[in-house]
């Protein structure tokens, strides 16, 4: 597993040179949210696409 510093360095190398600090903060925030979500899935598991669609259908039709 790569370090946070390595992940940010890779992200910085991939975004355009004219990116603002706000752009960089946004990308770091997205990376952090994805990392937290993946950790939660590993820890707690996830539901199938079918189960998610059933839940969504229920929310949309109630």
Protein Blocks (a to p, Z undefined) as FASTA:
>chain_A
ZZfklmmmmmmmmpcfklcfklmmmmmmmmmmmmmmmmmmmmnopadfklmmmmmmmmmm
ZZ
